[in-house]
Amino acid sequence: MKIGLFSNGTRHNSVAKFSYADDLYEIVAADRLGMTEACISEHGTFLNHQAPDQLPSADLLICKAAALTKQIRMGPGIRPLPFFHPLQVATEAAVCDHLTDGRYMAGFGVGVNVARNNQRGPIPGDPRAMMREAVELIRKAWSAPEPFDWQGQFWQGKGWHIIPRPLTDIQVGIACTRTDSTLELTAEKGFLPLMAWHSTADQVRAMIDTYLKSEHKEGSAPSRERIRIGRVVYVADSVEQAKRDLHGRDLHHAAPRLMHLLPPGSDADALTFERLIDSGFFFCGDADTVYEQIKSFYDAVGGFGTLLIIVGKDWVTPQQSARSLERFMAEVAPRLANTCSVERAMEPA
């Protein structure tokens, strides 16, 4: 199992630069510790993320982080394609590929509340159909040796091309959140599935089964090794210490995505760290406890390639977060590398 970060920014600072500095602190720590990749949330187009410190362009932070790191690969998690012209996305990704010296990973998705979001004008069609066409146009712009014409449902033009061309063959990750058509597209095109941190083990296993069974036409074949899954992980001296460090921290912003974990009729005030730690949904506590929780989750879903640890929050200080990552990589990750092998994971019949 490989280890990375999912920097899902929600820090509640009144000035954006302070949140960006904390994000960079965690990414630099992850690079120093040998983590393989970092996905950076992009929240500028989402109506449910209207905070003064939100990050509307992950690519800009990624390019600064590239100058502060040595080996970690980074990408937006995700860029909501219905809000942007595909040629602009293709161009910016190509520039990032150069500025990161080939460590850039594209991350695409539909976005949140797309149909109800009028910040950038009405969406001129079905968001999923727009995403599918945008992906095709972006990949065409990356690979076409000459200017090309495009007559699609949502975008049309003649003599299109981008400058510069990408430095490398950019890998593409797709946000997958229980929609079969997105999982099928990911498998069809050989993309990397990025599975959300708020899905249950049963939901994740169902998504993995759909992905692995879907038709494959190009690129890398679907495999468990390519699957990325986000999870909340915090390593402390004990479960009790983890609860003390996280006690009273705000989960209301995540309530729409986590309420399915509570009994029917519950309100958001019942969504506490103590409850989610006790249920085992958040992997928090001493190294042995965290290892056992991750191993149990890994076995329950049938295996996957990369665990993305959720950071970018003000649940603890950046220093506490970095210390947790240090302990994880020293005390938990080596054990996972020995016991969580996709080669031994059982594929569905």
C-alpha positions, 0 to 999 in steps of 0.5 A: 500500500502506498501513502499520500495526502488528500488536502481537503481544505477547511481551516476557517482562517479569515486570511487565505495566505495563512491557510495556504501556508498550513497546507504547504507545511503539510505537503512539505512534511509528506514529501520529506516523509516519503509519501507518494502523492498529494491531491489538493481540493479546489473549492472556489466554484462550490456554493457550500464552500464560501470561506475567505480562505478557500482555495479556488485554484489548486494548480497555483498552490501545486506549483509553489509546493513543487518548488518546496518539495523533491519527489511527491506527485501532486494534482487537483482533487478535483477540477470541476470541468463543467465550469471551465473551457476545456482548452484552458484546463488543458493549457494550465495542466500542461504548464503545471506539468512543466513547472513541477518537472513532470510531477503533476497529476490531473484531477477531474470531476463534475463538482458539487451542486453543479446544477444549482450553481449560478456563480459562473452562469447556468450550465448549458447541459447535463454536467456529466455529459459536459465532463465526458466531452471536456475530458475528450477535448482536453486529452485531444489538446494534449496529444494532437500533433497539429491544430484540430477542429472540434464539433462537440455538443458543448464546445465547437471550434476550428484550428484549436491547439495549446502551447506548451504541450505537456512535458509528460504523459499526464496521468488523470484521476477521476472523482468517484462517488457512487455514480456508476457512469463515472466509474465506468468512464474511469475504467474505460479510459484507463484513469485513476479512480479517486474514491471519497473519504466519506463513503462506508466500506460497503459503498467503497467495495461496491464502487471497486466492484463496478470499476473492476468489472467495467469495460476497458478500451484504452490506457492502463487496465482497471486494477486495485493498485490504481485505486486511491481512497481517502480516509481520516487518520490521526496517530497519537499516544492512545485513542483517548489522546486522539479524542482529546486532541480532536474534541469539539472540532467542527464537523458541520461543514462535512455534515451533508456527506457524513449524516448517513453514518448516524441513525435516522432522525439525528441532527448535525450536532450528533456528528462528533469526533468521539462518535466517529472514532468509536464507530471506527469510521475515523482511524484515530488512536495509537499506532496499533489501533490505527494499523488494525483499523486500516487493515480491517478496512482494506480487507473489507473492501478487497484491497486498493493501492493508495491510502490518501490521509485527509489533511487541510483541516483545522481539527489539530494544529499543523504541527500536530498534523505533521507529528501524526504523519511522522508517527504514521510513516514510522509506526504504521506504514511499514506494517501496511506495506508488509500485509496490504498487498494488492497482489494478494487481494481477492478480485471479484468473480 
